[in-house]
Amino acid sequence: MWRQGWISRQSKLFLLRFLRIKAKPDEIAKGFALGIFIGMTPTIGLQTPVAIFMAVLLGQDKIAAALAVWISNPITAPFIYMAEYKTGRFLLDTPYVLFPKELSIETIFQLGSNLVVPLCLGSLIYAVLAAAISYAVVLRMVPLLKSYRIARWPRPFKRRRNHSR
């Protein structure tokens, strides 16, 4: 039964973790914006450690930063990185690179600057915009969300057996 609504359940758990952060709204918003910024960069696999390290270094909320990097998850990452690459390629006026069927570190190095430079430029633009927007939204949303009471997730009904004979 719990598998039927796993997306809504995970969303609710994410929201609960976020709301249980014991910090001021400004600190949470700054940590979240930092996590969004790092989540929009092409640092696949290193985003959470980088976000936590940068949050410690800059004195921001580590939990909010670690949660926010999940903006680029396995579902959204291809769309985010393709938009960033196309934006960077448009701004730099570079030729379009055909992606190989299997993307690995070796193929990325073979594609070289025709892929990496536009991707990094596009990710910087999107990261700054997304971080600024998320800071403004989270700063206003945290006090509102903390005032709401979130109901418990319904648990499946279990029958009790009568073991006495």
N, C-alpha and C positions, 0 to 999 in steps of 0.2 A: 504494500500500500504506500509506503514512503517513497517508492521509486516513481510513482505517478507525478508527484509534485516536487521533484528534486531541485528544479531550477528556482522555484519560488522559495523553497526551504533554504537553499544556499544563499539566496538574496536576503532573506530575513536574517540568517545567521551573520552575514556580512554587516548588515545594518546594526544588529545587536552588538557585535564586536566594536563597531565604530562608535556607537552611542555610549558604551561603557568606558571609553577613554576618559581618564580623570585629568583633564587639562582645560585651560581656557579656550573659548571658541577661536580666538586669534591664533593660539599655538596649534590647535588642531588644523585650522585652515592652512597655515603655513606648511605644516608637515604634509598635509594632503596635496597641496600644490607642488611641493618638492617631489613627492611620489609620482604625481601625474607627469611632471617634467621628465623624470627619469624613465617612467613607463613609456613615454613617447619616443625615446631614443632607441636606436637599434643595438641595444646591449642585451640581446636575448640570452637568458640563463643567468645573467649577473645582476638583473635589475633589483631584486630584493636586497641582496647584500650591499650593493652600491647605494640604494636608497637609505638603508639603515646607517651605513657608514657616513653618508653625507648629512643625515639628520643629526647624528651624534656630533659631527664636526661643526655643523651650523647651529646646534642647540635647538632643533625643532623636534616635534613629536615623532618618535620612531614608529609607533604603531600605525598612526595615520599614514605615514610615508610608505610603510610596508604594505598596507592594505591598498593604497592608491596605485601602486605599480601594476596591479592586476587589471588596469585598463587595457593593457596589451596581453591578452591571454591567448591560448591557442585558437580561439574562435575569431577574435578581433585583429590579431597581429597581422595576418596577410593583407587585410583591407587597409590597416593603418600604414604599414610599410609601403604598400603599393601607392597610396595617395601621397605619402611623403616623397617617394622616388619620383613620381610624375611631376610633383610641384617643383622639386629641385632640378629635374631635367628641363622643365619649362623655363625656369629662371636662368639656368646656365646655358640654355640652347645647345644641349649635347644630344648626340644620337641615341636612339632607343636601344637598349640592350635586351637581347632575347635571353630569357631565363632558361637554364637547363632544366631537364625533368627532375633531377635530384640536386637539391641545393646543399652544398657542404662548404666547409672552410676553404678547401682547395679550389672549388669552382668560383667562389667569391674572389679569391686572390687572382684567379685567371681573368675574371671580368675587370678587376682593377678599379682604377679611378672612374671609369665610365659608370660604375654602379655605386661605389662607395661615396664619392663626393656629392652627387645629387641627393642620395639618400640622407647623408648627414646634414646637408643644407635644408632639405625639406623637413627633416625631423626637428631641427632647431627651430624652424618657423612654427611648426605645429606644437612643439613642446612649450614654447613661450606663450602662444595663444591659449592652449589648453590649461596651462598652469594659472594664468591670469584669470581666466573664466572660472576655473574650479575654486580658486581662492575666494573670489567674490561670492560665489554660490554657497560654498561651505560655510563661510563666515556668517552668512545670514540664516542658513538652514540648521546649524548645530543647536542654537538655543531653542528653535521651534521643535526640532526632533526630540531633544532631551525632555521636553515637557510632555510628550505623548507617552502613554502607557501601551506597550506592545503586548498583545495577548500571547499566551503560550501556544506553541504549536500543538495541534490536536494529536493525541497519541491513539494508536489503534486500540480498540476494545479487546481485552484479553479475558477469556472466560476462566473462572476459577473452578477447578475440579474438586469435587467432594471426595476426599480420600478416606473418609470414615465409612465403614460398611456395617 
